[in-house]
Amino acid sequence: MNRPRIGITMGDPAGVGPEVVVKALAHAEVYARSRPIVIGDAKRLGRAVQLTRTHLAIRTVAQPQAARYEPGTADCIDLALVPEDLPFGVLSPLAGEAAYCYVERAVTLALAGSIDAICTAPLNKEALNAAGHRYPGHTELLAELTGTREVSLMLLAPNLRVIHVTTHIGLLDAVAKIDAGLVDRTITRGRELLQRAGIEEPRIAVCGINPHAGEGGLFGRGEEEAKIVPAMALCRARGWRVEGPLPADTLFFRALRGDFDLVVAMYHDQGHGPVKAVAFDLGVNVTAGLPVVRTSVDHGTAFDIAGTGRADERSLLEALRQAALLAPR
């Protein structure tokens, strides 16, 4: 089996990232389908092993090619950026800078072909900004580091996949930003990602913007007709299986029932709300449109429990599984 190399960025070292990483790598199943390597701080991982009482050895390597990828051992490219006494659960510009550097190194390795995919543990947006890196989150950071002009955020949950036309902007700004071209490009990115994962002809449902998808012009100011319907026409002309714009309140029920392979949400909460309602601890974040595969946990740094060993690794396990499925061989 050709197991892809997956670079795991450790996330904010003051958060739960180090703990969920070591707990996930304690599962032998991860090594059965991939070759994971951590980009982070080896001593911080060692501290996380102690906190979680995980039976895992930490081995430092300079490059992915030098790693052994053996169950029971976490190979780590050690950037050694944080002191051993860095407190858990406390916002820190130093931790924000470290989290940025982990991602930066992972992107360099991925673009060079040294790893086949990136899987990210959570960073803290406030700490990232305090370190001088002005990004709303991982998605925008990865886009800039890879020189990608436009990407889309996709969330995966059991029986539900959602890609977003807009994400980390205010609702009024989101409505203003949406246009037929952006909707079409978002659908295209989502469709290509699912085809890479083995779904030959994805069934795609597109949300409206207004309640009841505008109810034929009764709600809103004609946004569906102006911003979404032209994109639908383009997709159907290509022979794609696309429906919409549809009312979001019933569309997500139908998606969970199995009617669709992908839902296209127009703005952040329209898509995030349903995913987190059905899979708060199991959701996975995927960045569609990058030149490299990137998956992530769909939870934050959880400063309230960081350093206690109680963090749940299930979302990272699923993110690693999805990275292995999507990675090129």
BAZA-615459 format. One line per 2 residues: number of its first residue (from 0); their letters; for each residue x, y, z of C-alpha. Coordinates in pm, whole numbers, plus 50000, padded with zeros to 5 digits. Example, Ala and Ser with C-alpha at 12.3 -4.5 7.8 and 13.67 -1.06 7.14 Angstrom:
! residues 2
0	AS	51230:49550:50780  51367:49894:50714
! end
This chain:
! residues 329
0	MN	50000:50000:50000  50132:50343:49904
2	RP	50071:50531:50229  50081:50910:50182
4	RI	50306:51121:50401  50094:51358:50609
6	GI	50250:51657:50783  50066:51737:51107
8	TM	50113:52093:51230  50106:52102:51610
10	GD	49884:52411:51634  49906:52668:51910
12	PA	50140:52510:52168  49943:52672:52452
14	GV	49622:52501:52339  49508:52141:52306
16	GP	49696:52083:51980  49993:51895:52132
18	EV	49758:51675:52335  49525:51577:52049
20	VV	49825:51510:51825  49988:51259:52060
22	KA	49653:51097:52146  49572:51056:51776
24	LA	49915:50911:51695  49872:50655:51972
26	HA	49615:50487:51741  49791:50228:51525
28	EV	49519:50266:51259  49669:50603:51160
30	YA	49989:50429:51048  49799:50161:50858
32	RS	49677:50415:50601  49934:50697:50621
34	RP	50284:50803:50724  50231:51087:50975
36	IV	50501:51334:51076  50456:51623:51320
38	IG	50587:51973:51250  50615:52137:51590
40	DA	50815:52128:51914  50940:51790:52032
42	KR	50961:51887:52400  50604:52017:52393
44	LG	50490:51686:52246  50680:51507:52520
46	RA	50498:51715:52781  50168:51627:52613
48	VQ	50257:51257:52633  50302:51297:53009
50	LT	49973:51488:53048  49772:51237:52848
52	RT	49956:50929:52981  49997:50818:52623
54	HL	50242:50539:52545  50423:50718:52267
56	AI	50790:50789:52202  50892:51118:52038
58	RT	51165:51096:51775  51313:51408:51613
60	VA	51410:51411:51245  51535:51681:51009
62	QP	51327:51581:50706  51027:51355:50632
64	QA	51252:51118:50438  51438:51036:50761
66	AR	51127:50937:50957  51046:50573:51036
68	YE	50666:50604:51053  50627:50325:51307
70	PG	50331:50280:51544  50426:50378:51897
72	TA	50664:50650:51779  50579:51006:51675
74	DC	50833:51142:51427  50873:51519:51470
76	ID	51045:51793:51273  51144:51992:51579
78	LA	51140:52370:51531  51212:52422:51904
80	LV	51032:52757:51923  50871:52762:52269
82	PE	51020:52726:52619  50939:52419:52824
84	DL	50759:52630:53086  50519:52798:52840
86	PF	50186:52784:53029  49892:52598:52880
88	GV	49563:52783:52836  49716:53132:52825
90	LS	49710:53355:52517  50066:53413:52400
92	PL	50218:53598:52101  50511:53355:52129
94	AG	50273:53061:52084  50102:53244:51797
96	EA	50436:53290:51621  50521:52922:51671
98	AY	50186:52811:51526  50251:53029:51221
100	CY	50599:52882:51173  50468:52523:51192
102	VE	50223:52595:50909  50485:52780:50707
104	RA	50725:52484:50727  50449:52237:50636
106	VT	50359:52438:50326  50725:52449:50221
108	LA	50749:52070:50257  50423:52010:50070
110	LA	50512:52236:49778  50849:52060:49753
112	GS	50675:51720:49741  50830:51602:50068
114	ID	50484:51544:50217  50160:51458:50037
116	AI	49911:51641:50258  49886:51879:50554
118	CT	49667:51814:50858  49644:52106:51101
120	AP	49580:52110:51475  49405:52428:51593
122	LN	49573:52765:51616  49441:53064:51809
124	KE	49346:53356:51584  49402:53615:51857
126	AL	49748:53477:51935  49829:53464:51564
128	NA	49735:53829:51525  49921:53924:51844
130	AG	50233:53777:51679  50184:54014:51385
132	HR	50023:53771:51140  49694:53931:51037
134	YP	49481:53643:50918  49126:53542:51016
136	GH	49240:53180:51034  49417:52886:50873
138	TE	49230:52912:50543  49346:53262:50458
140	LL	49698:53194:50589  49737:52885:50369
142	AE	49605:53069:50066  49872:53338:50101
144	LT	50155:53096:50175  50072:52893:49863
146	GT	50008:53195:49642  49647:53093:49587
148	RE	49412:53378:49501  49088:53211:49607
150	VS	48999:52907:49817  48687:52768:49977
152	LM	48628:52628:50324  48460:52287:50332
154	LL	48333:52112:50645  48291:51736:50662
156	AP	48072:51553:50912  47916:51208:50912
158	NL	47661:51215:50625  47715:51586:50557
160	RV	47960:51789:50348  47931:52167:50325
162	IH	48137:52412:50118  48110:52787:50179
164	VT	48086:53067:49924  48191:53318:50191
166	TH	48328:53258:50540  48499:53496:50782
168	IG	48328:53823:50697  48019:53997:50831
170	LL	47677:53899:50701  47613:54224:50512
172	DA	47959:54202:50355  47896:53839:50264
174	VA	47575:53920:50076  47752:54201:49892
176	KI	48045:53976:49799  47840:53688:49659
178	DA	47804:53689:49283  47738:53430:49015
180	GL	48106:53390:48932  48202:53321:49295
182	VD	47915:53074:49336  48022:52892:49018
184	RT	48388:52875:49126  48290:52746:49471
186	IT	48076:52470:49324  48361:52379:49088
188	RG	48615:52354:49372  48382:52138:49579
190	RE	48300:51909:49288  48667:51858:49200
192	LL	48753:51774:49562  48479:51511:49584
194	QR	48582:51361:49253  48937:51332:49388
196	AG	48789:51143:49682  48621:50895:49446
198	IE	48270:51037:49392  48247:51037:49014
200	EP	47938:51256:48970  47865:51443:49297
202	RI	47506:51547:49368  47527:51912:49471
204	AV	47261:52128:49642  47297:52506:49660
206	CG	47142:52714:49940  46956:53035:49880
208	IN	47051:53354:50062  46711:53462:50191
210	PH	46446:53265:50386  46274:53013:50159
212	AG	46538:53095:49893  46357:53424:49832
214	EG	46012:53268:49785  45999:53378:49421
216	GL	46101:53735:49502  45882:53787:49812
218	FG	46186:53794:50046  46502:53990:49987
220	RG	46594:54206:49689  46627:53950:49415
222	EE	46959:53809:49535  46882:53452:49430
224	EA	46793:53548:49073  47090:53782:49035
226	KI	47364:53600:49226  47285:53226:49222
228	VP	47057:53132:48931  47314:53227:48659
230	AM	47570:52995:48825  47312:52715:48829
232	AL	47261:52759:48455  47635:52733:48389
234	CR	47668:52415:48594  47369:52248:48432
236	AR	47500:52338:48086  47810:52133:48174
238	GW	47592:51837:48263  47660:51857:48638
240	RV	47409:51728:48894  47330:52057:49069
242	EG	47005:52177:49231  46922:52519:49365
244	PL	46884:52772:49499  46698:52578:49767
246	PA	46570:52683:50113  46843:52605:50364
248	DT	46602:52497:50638  46488:52192:50440
250	LF	46800:52140:50228  47015:52028:50522
252	FR	46753:51775:50628  46759:51630:50277
254	AL	47139:51622:50275  47149:51431:50603
256	RG	46893:51191:50458  47136:51116:50176
258	DF	46986:51311:49885  47305:51511:49821
260	DL	47683:51460:49837  47759:51830:49892
262	VV	47578:52140:50016  47691:52486:49903
264	AM	47631:52739:50183  47630:53109:50110
266	YH	47779:53236:50437  47958:53118:50751
268	DQ	47677:53042:50995  47448:52898:50730
270	GH	47695:52615:50681  47873:52593:51015
272	GP	47556:52579:51225  47417:52253:51085
274	VK	47758:52080:51081  47831:52167:51443
276	AV	47480:52068:51548  47523:51715:51416
278	AF	47898:51663:51471  48049:51918:51706
280	DL	48338:51690:51809  48380:51503:51481
282	GV	48377:51773:51214  48670:51812:50973
284	NV	48777:52127:50791  48912:52099:50434
286	TA	49052:52384:50224  48937:52342:49864
288	GL	49134:52507:49585  49487:52489:49731
290	PV	49770:52328:49533  49819:52099:49836
292	VR	49574:51885:50031  49489:52034:50370
294	TS	49251:51901:50633  49200:52014:50991
296	VD	49009:51957:51308  48692:52165:51330
298	HG	48747:52286:51685  48952:52554:51851
300	TA	49243:52562:52093  49015:52498:52396
302	FD	49226:52699:52639  48981:52607:52917
304	IA	49096:52242:52914  49445:52276:52762
306	GT	49708:52107:52976  49461:51875:53149
308	GR	49496:51577:52914  49119:51569:52858
310	AD	49113:51689:52495  48928:51462:52250
312	ER	49134:51339:51954  48845:51207:51741
314	SL	48824:51509:51513  49197:51487:51439
316	LE	49166:51115:51369  48894:51189:51113
318	AL	49099:51476:50966  49393:51238:50921
320	RQ	49166:50982:50757  49032:51240:50513
322	AA	49383:51366:50437  49488:51012:50348
324	LL	49187:50973:50118  49246:51302:49939
326	AP	49626:51291:49914  49783:51220:49575
328	R	49972:50894:49548
! end
